[in-house]
Amino acid sequence: MTPKFIFVTGGVLSSLGKGLAAASIGALLEARGLTVVLQKLDPYVNVDPGTMNPFQHGEVFVTDDGAETDLDLGHYERFTNAKISQKCNHTTGSIYYNVITKERRGDYLGGTVQIIPHVTDEIKRSVLAAVNGNDLCIVEIGGTVGDIEGLPFLEAIRQFRADVGKENVLYIHLTLVPYIKTAGELKTKPTQHSVSELRRVGIQPDILLCRTEQPLSRSLKEKIGLFCNLEPEAVITAVDVDHIYEVPLKFHEQGLDEQICRKLGIWTRAPHLQNWEDLVYRLKNPVHEVTIAMVGKYVDLKESYKSLNEALTHGGVANNCRVNIRYVDSEKVEREGVGEIQDADGILVPGGFGARGVEGKIKAVQYAREHNIPYFGICYGMHMAVVEFARHVVGWPEAHTSEIDPNTPYPVIYLMREWFDYRSQKIEKRDELSDLGGTMRLGAYPCKLVEGTLAHKAYKTEEISERHRHRYEFNNAFRAELEAKGLVIGGTSPDGELVEIVELKGHPWFLGCQFHPEFKSRPMNPHPLFRDFIRAAVRHSHEGQGKS
């Protein structure tokens, strides 16, 4: 069929959940047998979020092809089977970069380059490029209606309906209906203003998603519909839920997927939602409960570890277990010791960059190793595990990563100057002066597993592919001495040069990996490492209860 396009915009304020809404719409349409792809268009001027501080922007999500993208693309992958790639995330910076490159190359034949049509045409081209043979393309526009930087994107999607035909385009607007406690009622005025702002740039929404703490009554839906030029059935309550995976079911209960199909003229089967219902049941009725201490430096902003949080939840689902995440500031561990992690059933040290909080992470690793607590180190967390082992088991107290201490006599983690890139199939070179982004290993790389290891038992296969985002590597110059003292190399690149997984002999469950497994975990298909980590935490919890 001719591809259909759904544009999701937001108003009133940010963080209402456009990404979750777009992902949930994708899940519902897939449940009807359609194929979907999702795309995020972000108004900020950075070319991509790769160098942005997680405190400002949240997590950077990485795709198989190495794109550093907005965290909402993680929602897209977790909720749907969409193949997310570099084509699925564009920013003002990347759009302007493409336009300026074309202007310098002479593609515009000396003409005056303007927002309309050149920038808007580039935006529209990026949308069309993402379709890739799918039935539907769901495009989320970042930011809020009324933001000055978002105007070119809104203008582009306004033009889009005329370009591809009004029967092929649907506009969905997410807005806020706040509950005012002192008045004891829901207020529709912010939604009215938001829709008015959208109509001012020429876009009439076809469906409204109203984020609210309480369900909207029929009379409120009629009032909103009257002021916003919509039938009441097109006003959908986006009510707060206990678990994000309830959102598709809540939307379906109100007929959102039926509305979308009717307005776009799509005939489909009835949706198959049993797997979503089963998932929500398991989330709400766990048999076990564990506490995982996540020791990091971005713990004040939970969005910094969005995929990690979800992957731990998925691991819990696989074990009929509720996972309580205790966010522990590594700087506090550095100053005050391990008090906050002593009663945890598992300890996880996530990825990160820079020196802040490093010694606290090393203390957390040491505590997990010495007290037989299940430990999971991801990327930087693997680096810290190797450093801790080198210091306290091998006996090299000055051991460190050269990222933090360039003068350490034992750089067990270092910047590998030359390595074979399995994605580009060529030798790559880098040093300390190279661009931060350009020298990272980004995207999916193969890993060969060692038989009998925790990793091999988890994956039940000989070779895997996982996503990376890092610069520094395990230093093979110290490999033999580390292995001799009990460090286990659980996985390497196919040529054996890049160490991807480390484990410990004699520990119940201790694993560090160079890659980011959280990016490939799905609620219906939990990642094997998170599944086994939570299983080990459940076992540890039961052993602790037995002792008490």
matplotlib code that plots the C-alpha trace (Angstrom):
import matplotlib.pyplot as plt

x = [0.0, 1.0, 2.9, 1.1, 2.6, 1.7, 3.2, 3.2, 3.7, 3.5, 2.4, 2.2, 5.5, 8.2, 8.4, 4.7, 5.7, 5.6, 8.2, 6.1, 3.0, 4.6, 6.1, 2.7, 1.0, 3.6, 2.9, -0.8, -0.4, 2.0, -0.5, -2.9, -0.4, 1.2, 4.9, 6.1, 9.2, 9.6, 11.6, 12.5, 13.1, 14.8, 14.9, 18.2, 21.3, 23.7, 24.3, 23.6, 23.3, 26.6, 28.6, 25.7, 25.7, 23.2, 22.1, 20.7, 19.5, 19.2, 20.7, 22.3, 20.8, 23.0, 21.7, 23.2, 24.7, 26.4, 24.1, 24.1, 20.5, 17.8, 16.6, 13.1, 14.5, 15.1, 11.3, 10.7, 12.8, 11.5, 7.8, 8.0, 10.0, 11.0, 14.5, 15.9, 19.0, 20.8, 17.9, 15.5, 17.0, 17.7, 18.3, 18.3, 22.1, 22.2, 19.5, 21.5, 24.7, 23.3, 21.9, 25.2, 27.2, 25.0, 25.3, 29.1, 29.1, 27.0, 23.9, 21.6, 23.2, 24.0, 20.5, 19.7, 19.4, 16.4, 14.4, 11.6, 12.0, 15.6, 15.6, 11.9, 12.7, 15.6, 13.4, 10.8, 13.5, 14.7, 11.2, 10.8, 14.2, 13.1, 10.1, 12.2, 9.2, 7.1, 3.4, 3.6, 6.2, 5.5, 7.4, 7.8, 8.7, 10.8, 10.2, 6.9, 4.7, 5.6, 9.3, 11.1, 13.6, 10.8, 9.1, 10.9, 9.9, 6.2, 6.3, 7.8, 5.1, 2.4, 3.6, 3.9, 0.1, -0.1, 2.9, 1.7, -2.0, -4.2, -5.5, -1.9, -1.1, -2.4, -1.5, -1.6, -1.0, -0.1, -1.1, -1.7, -5.0, -3.8, -5.8, -6.0, -6.4, -7.6, -10.4, -11.0, -11.2, -9.4, -8.5, -8.7, -7.4, -3.7, -4.9, -7.0, -4.0, -1.7, -4.0, -4.5, -0.7, -0.5, -3.4, -1.6, 1.1, -1.5, -1.8, -5.2, -4.6, -6.7, -6.4, -5.6, -3.8, -4.6, -2.0, -3.8, -3.8, -7.5, -9.7, -11.5, -15.3, -17.5, -18.5, -14.8, -14.0, -16.9, -15.7, -12.2, -13.5, -15.7, -12.8, -10.3, -12.5, -12.5, -15.2, -15.2, -14.0, -10.8, -10.0, -8.0, -7.1, -3.4, -3.8, -0.9, -0.1, 1.9, 4.0, 4.8, 4.0, 0.3, 0.1, -0.7, -3.5, -4.9, -4.9, -6.6, -9.3, -10.2, -10.1, -7.0, -5.8, -9.3, -9.4, -6.0, -7.0, -10.3, -8.9, -6.1, -8.3, -6.5, -8.1, -6.5, -7.2, -8.2, -5.2, -3.4, -2.6, -2.3, 1.5, 1.1, -1.6, 0.6, 3.5, 1.5, 0.1, 3.7, 4.8, 1.9, 2.1, 5.7, 6.7, 10.1, 11.6, 15.2, 17.1, 19.8, 22.2, 23.1, 26.3, 26.9, 27.4, 24.2, 21.8, 20.0, 18.5, 16.9, 16.6, 20.4, 19.9, 16.6, 17.6, 19.3, 16.2, 14.1, 16.5, 16.5, 12.7, 12.8, 15.3, 12.8, 9.9, 12.0, 12.3, 8.8, 10.6, 10.0, 13.3, 13.8, 16.6, 18.5, 20.4, 23.7, 25.9, 29.4, 30.9, 29.0, 30.5, 33.9, 33.4, 31.3, 31.9, 29.7, 26.9, 24.2, 25.0, 25.7, 22.1, 21.7, 21.0, 23.0, 25.4, 25.5, 28.1, 26.9, 28.8, 30.1, 33.0, 35.4, 37.1, 34.3, 33.2, 35.7, 37.0, 33.5, 32.8, 36.0, 34.9, 31.5, 33.3, 35.5, 32.6, 30.7, 33.8, 34.8, 31.2, 30.0, 27.3, 26.2, 28.0, 27.3, 29.7, 28.8, 31.4, 33.0, 31.7, 33.9, 36.9, 36.4, 36.2, 39.5, 41.2, 39.9, 41.1, 44.5, 44.9, 43.5, 44.0, 47.1, 48.7, 49.2, 47.9, 48.7, 46.8, 44.2, 42.7, 44.8, 41.7, 41.9, 45.6, 47.8, 50.9, 49.9, 52.6, 49.8, 47.4, 45.2, 42.6, 44.1, 43.5, 44.3, 46.1, 45.4, 42.7, 40.7, 37.2, 34.8, 32.2, 34.4, 36.6, 39.7, 42.4, 41.3, 43.8, 43.2, 45.0, 44.3, 44.0, 41.4, 37.8, 35.8, 33.1, 35.1, 37.4, 34.7, 33.7, 30.0, 27.3, 27.2, 30.4, 30.8, 32.0, 33.2, 32.3, 34.4, 32.7, 31.8, 31.7, 28.7, 28.3, 28.3, 25.7, 23.5, 23.6, 23.7, 25.6, 29.2, 29.1, 27.0, 26.6, 26.3, 26.3, 29.3, 29.9, 33.4, 37.0, 39.2, 40.0, 41.3, 45.1, 46.4, 49.9, 48.6, 46.2, 48.4, 49.1, 45.5, 44.3, 46.8, 45.3, 41.7, 40.3, 38.4, 38.2, 34.7, 34.5, 36.7, 36.5, 36.7, 40.5, 41.0, 42.5, 39.6, 38.5, 34.7, 33.7, 35.5, 34.4, 35.8, 36.7, 34.9, 32.3, 28.6, 27.9, 30.5, 30.5, 31.8, 31.2, 32.7, 29.4, 25.9, 23.6, 20.7, 20.2, 19.1, 16.8, 13.1, 10.1, 9.0, 12.6, 14.7, 18.5, 20.2, 22.7, 20.1, 17.9, 20.8, 22.0, 18.5, 18.3, 21.6, 20.2, 17.1, 19.3, 21.4, 18.3, 16.9, 20.3, 20.3, 16.8, 17.8, 20.7, 18.5]
y = [0.0, 3.7, 4.5, 6.5, 9.2, 10.0, 13.2, 13.4, 16.9, 18.2, 21.3, 23.1, 21.7, 19.1, 15.6, 14.8, 11.5, 12.1, 9.3, 6.8, 7.9, 7.4, 4.0, 2.9, 3.9, 1.9, -1.2, -1.0, -0.8, -3.7, -5.7, -5.1, -6.7, -3.5, -2.7, 0.5, 2.7, 5.5, 8.7, 11.6, 15.1, 17.2, 21.0, 21.5, 22.7, 19.9, 17.6, 14.6, 14.1, 12.2, 15.0, 16.4, 16.1, 13.4, 15.8, 18.0, 15.5, 12.1, 8.9, 8.7, 5.7, 3.8, 1.9, -1.1, 1.2, 3.4, 6.4, 8.3, 9.2, 10.6, 8.3, 8.1, 5.8, 3.3, 3.4, 2.8, -0.3, -1.7, -1.2, -2.3, -4.4, -1.3, -1.3, 1.9, 3.4, 6.7, 7.7, 7.7, 10.7, 14.2, 17.4, 21.1, 20.7, 17.7, 19.3, 22.5, 20.6, 18.8, 22.0, 23.9, 21.0, 21.1, 24.8, 24.6, 21.9, 24.0, 21.9, 24.9, 26.4, 29.7, 30.4, 32.1, 29.3, 29.9, 28.2, 27.7, 25.8, 24.5, 23.7, 22.4, 20.3, 18.7, 17.9, 16.3, 14.3, 13.0, 11.8, 10.1, 8.4, 6.7, 4.9, 2.1, 0.0, 0.1, 0.6, 3.5, 6.1, 7.6, 10.9, 12.5, 16.3, 17.1, 20.2, 22.0, 23.9, 27.6, 27.0, 29.2, 26.5, 24.0, 26.2, 24.8, 21.3, 22.3, 24.1, 21.0, 18.6, 21.1, 21.0, 17.2, 16.7, 18.6, 16.7, 13.1, 13.6, 14.4, 10.8, 9.7, 12.0, 12.2, 14.8, 13.7, 16.3, 15.5, 18.1, 18.6, 18.7, 19.6, 18.8, 21.9, 20.6, 23.9, 24.0, 20.3, 20.1, 19.4, 22.5, 22.4, 25.9, 24.8, 22.3, 25.0, 27.4, 24.6, 23.6, 27.3, 27.7, 24.6, 25.9, 29.2, 27.5, 25.8, 22.4, 21.1, 18.1, 15.0, 13.4, 14.8, 12.8, 14.6, 13.8, 13.9, 12.4, 11.5, 10.2, 12.8, 12.7, 12.7, 16.3, 17.4, 15.6, 17.4, 20.7, 20.1, 18.8, 22.0, 24.4, 22.3, 21.4, 17.7, 15.0, 13.8, 10.3, 11.9, 13.2, 10.5, 10.3, 9.7, 8.9, 8.2, 4.5, 2.3, 0.8, 2.3, -1.0, -0.4, 2.6, 0.7, -1.2, 2.1, 3.7, 0.6, 0.7, 4.1, 3.1, 5.1, 2.5, 2.2, 6.0, 6.1, 3.3, 4.9, 8.4, 7.0, 4.6, 1.5, -1.9, -4.3, -7.3, -7.0, -6.3, -9.2, -7.8, -10.9, -10.6, -7.0, -8.2, -11.0, -8.6, -6.2, -9.1, -10.3, -6.8, -6.4, -9.8, -10.6, -13.6, -12.3, -8.9, -7.7, -4.5, -3.5, -0.8, 1.2, 3.1, 6.0, 9.7, 10.7, 9.3, 12.6, 12.3, 8.9, 9.6, 9.2, 5.4, 4.9, 1.8, 0.3, 0.9, -0.8, -3.7, -4.4, -4.4, -6.9, -9.1, -9.0, -10.0, -13.0, -14.1, -13.1, -10.5, -6.9, -5.0, -2.1, 0.2, 2.1, 4.9, 5.4, 8.5, 7.1, 10.4, 9.7, 6.1, 7.7, 10.1, 8.0, 4.3, 1.4, 1.8, 2.3, -0.9, -3.3, -4.8, -4.8, -8.1, -7.0, -4.2, -2.6, 0.0, 1.6, 3.3, 6.9, 9.2, 11.2, 11.1, 12.2, 9.4, 6.8, 5.8, 5.3, 2.9, 1.0, 0.6, -0.7, -3.3, -4.4, -4.8, -6.9, -9.1, -9.6, -10.3, -12.5, -10.1, -10.4, -7.7, -6.4, -3.8, -2.2, -0.4, 1.9, -0.6, -3.2, -0.9, -0.3, -4.1, -4.6, -1.7, -3.0, -6.5, -5.3, -3.2, -5.5, -9.0, -8.8, -6.2, -3.2, -0.3, 2.3, 0.5, 2.6, 3.5, 5.9, 7.9, 9.1, 8.7, 9.0, 8.4, 5.2, 2.4, -0.1, 1.2, -1.9, 0.1, 2.3, 4.0, 1.4, 3.3, 0.9, -1.7, -3.6, -2.3, -5.1, -2.7, -0.7, -3.7, -1.6, -0.6, 2.4, 4.7, 7.1, 9.1, 11.6, 14.5, 12.8, 14.1, 12.7, 11.2, 10.2, 7.8, 5.9, 2.3, 3.0, 0.5, -3.3, -5.4, -9.2, -11.0, -14.6, -16.2, -18.7, -22.0, -22.6, -18.9, -17.1, -15.2, -18.4, -20.0, -16.9, -16.5, -20.2, -19.4, -19.1, -15.6, -12.5, -9.0, -6.1, -2.3, -0.2, 3.4, 3.9, 4.9, 3.0, -0.7, -3.6, -3.6, -6.9, -6.2, -7.1, -9.9, -12.9, -11.6, -10.7, -14.1, -15.9, -14.4, -15.5, -12.9, -14.8, -13.4, -14.4, -12.9, -11.2, -9.9, -12.7, -12.0, -12.2, -8.7, -6.7, -8.0, -7.7, -9.6, -10.3, -12.6, -13.9, -17.4, -18.6, -15.8, -16.6, -14.1, -11.4, -10.1, -6.9, -6.2, -3.6, -3.2, -1.9, -4.9, -2.7, -1.3, -4.6, -5.7, -5.9, -6.4, -9.5, -10.7, -9.8, -9.6, -12.8, -11.0, -9.0, -12.1, -14.0, -11.1, -10.7, -14.5, -14.4, -11.5, -13.5, -16.4, -14.0, -12.5, -16.0, -17.0, -13.8, -14.5, -18.1, -16.8, -14.4]
z = [0.0, -0.3, 2.9, 5.5, 7.7, 11.3, 12.8, 16.6, 18.1, 21.7, 23.5, 26.8, 28.2, 27.5, 29.0, 28.5, 26.8, 23.0, 22.6, 24.6, 22.7, 19.3, 20.4, 21.7, 18.5, 16.6, 18.9, 18.3, 14.5, 14.5, 16.5, 13.6, 11.2, 9.7, 9.4, 10.9, 11.2, 13.7, 13.4, 15.8, 14.5, 17.2, 17.0, 18.9, 16.9, 18.0, 15.0, 17.4, 21.1, 21.3, 23.1, 25.2, 29.0, 30.2, 32.9, 30.1, 27.6, 29.2, 27.8, 24.4, 22.6, 20.1, 17.0, 15.3, 12.6, 15.1, 15.3, 18.6, 19.0, 21.3, 24.1, 22.5, 19.8, 22.6, 23.3, 19.6, 19.6, 22.9, 21.8, 18.2, 15.7, 13.7, 12.3, 13.8, 12.0, 11.4, 9.1, 12.1, 14.0, 12.6, 14.4, 13.3, 13.3, 11.0, 8.6, 8.4, 8.0, 5.0, 3.5, 3.9, 2.5, -0.6, -0.9, -0.7, -3.3, -5.7, -5.6, -5.5, -8.6, -6.9, -5.7, -2.4, 0.2, 2.5, 5.3, 2.8, 0.5, 1.1, 4.8, 4.8, 1.7, 3.4, 6.4, 4.1, 2.3, 5.6, 6.4, 3.1, 3.4, 6.6, 5.2, 3.7, 2.4, 5.6, 5.7, 8.1, 9.2, 12.6, 13.1, 16.5, 16.5, 19.5, 21.7, 22.1, 19.7, 19.9, 20.3, 17.8, 16.8, 16.0, 13.4, 10.3, 11.3, 11.7, 8.4, 6.7, 8.1, 7.2, 3.6, 3.7, 3.6, 0.3, -1.1, -0.4, -0.2, 2.8, 2.9, 3.7, 6.6, 10.2, 12.8, 16.5, 19.2, 22.8, 25.3, 29.0, 30.9, 34.5, 37.6, 39.9, 43.4, 44.9, 42.3, 42.3, 38.5, 35.3, 33.2, 29.4, 28.7, 28.2, 25.6, 23.9, 23.7, 22.5, 19.6, 18.8, 18.5, 16.2, 14.0, 13.7, 11.7, 9.5, 11.2, 12.5, 14.7, 13.7, 17.2, 20.6, 23.3, 26.6, 29.3, 32.6, 36.2, 35.9, 33.1, 31.0, 31.3, 28.2, 28.8, 29.0, 25.8, 24.1, 25.4, 24.2, 20.8, 20.4, 21.1, 19.1, 16.1, 16.8, 17.4, 21.1, 20.0, 18.7, 22.2, 23.9, 27.6, 28.1, 31.8, 34.2, 34.5, 36.9, 34.1, 30.7, 29.0, 29.9, 27.6, 24.3, 26.2, 27.6, 24.1, 22.6, 25.2, 24.0, 20.3, 19.3, 16.8, 15.4, 15.0, 13.2, 10.8, 10.0, 9.4, 7.2, 5.3, 6.4, 6.6, 9.0, 11.2, 14.8, 17.0, 18.7, 22.2, 24.3, 24.6, 26.0, 28.4, 29.6, 30.1, 32.2, 34.3, 35.0, 35.9, 38.4, 39.9, 40.7, 42.8, 43.9, 44.7, 44.6, 45.1, 42.7, 43.6, 40.5, 41.4, 38.9, 38.7, 36.8, 39.4, 40.0, 36.5, 36.0, 32.2, 32.0, 32.5, 30.7, 28.7, 31.8, 33.9, 31.4, 30.8, 34.5, 34.5, 31.6, 33.5, 36.4, 34.1, 33.0, 36.6, 37.8, 40.0, 40.9, 40.5, 42.8, 41.6, 44.3, 42.6, 44.5, 43.8, 43.3, 44.7, 47.9, 48.0, 47.5, 50.5, 52.9, 52.0, 50.9, 53.4, 50.8, 48.9, 51.7, 51.7, 47.9, 46.1, 43.1, 42.2, 38.8, 37.6, 34.4, 31.5, 31.8, 31.0, 33.1, 36.5, 38.8, 41.1, 39.8, 43.2, 44.5, 41.6, 42.3, 46.0, 44.8, 42.6, 45.5, 47.8, 45.3, 44.6, 48.3, 49.5, 46.6, 45.6, 41.9, 40.0, 36.5, 35.0, 31.8, 29.6, 32.2, 34.8, 33.2, 33.2, 36.9, 37.5, 35.7, 37.6, 41.0, 40.2, 39.2, 42.3, 45.0, 43.6, 41.4, 43.7, 41.5, 43.7, 41.0, 38.3, 36.5, 33.2, 31.2, 30.6, 34.2, 34.9, 31.8, 33.8, 35.6, 35.4, 35.0, 32.3, 32.4, 30.4, 27.6, 24.3, 21.7, 18.9, 16.1, 15.8, 13.1, 12.7, 11.9, 10.7, 8.3, 7.6, 7.9, 10.4, 12.5, 14.2, 17.1, 19.8, 22.6, 20.1, 18.0, 18.0, 20.9, 18.8, 15.8, 17.7, 19.5, 18.8, 17.9, 17.0, 16.6, 16.7, 16.8, 19.9, 20.2, 23.5, 25.5, 26.3, 29.9, 30.9, 32.4, 29.1, 27.1, 29.4, 29.1, 25.4, 24.5, 21.3, 20.1, 18.7, 19.4, 18.2, 20.7, 20.5, 21.7, 22.7, 24.1, 23.3, 25.8, 25.7, 27.8, 27.6, 26.3, 27.7, 31.2, 30.1, 31.0, 34.5, 35.2, 33.9, 36.0, 39.1, 38.2, 35.8, 33.1, 29.6, 28.6, 25.1, 22.6, 19.0, 16.5, 16.1, 19.8, 20.1, 21.7, 25.1, 25.3, 28.5, 31.8, 34.6, 37.9, 38.9, 42.0, 42.2, 42.1, 39.3, 38.3, 34.7, 33.0, 29.4, 27.1, 25.2, 26.2, 26.3, 27.6, 24.1, 22.8, 25.6, 24.9, 27.3, 25.3, 24.9, 27.9, 27.3, 28.4, 30.6, 32.5, 32.8, 34.4, 36.5, 38.1, 38.5, 40.5, 42.5, 43.3, 44.4, 46.6, 48.1, 49.1, 50.6, 52.6, 53.9, 54.8, 56.9, 58.7]

ax = plt.figure().add_subplot(projection="3d")
ax.plot(x, y, z, "-o")
ax.set_aspect("equal")
plt.show()
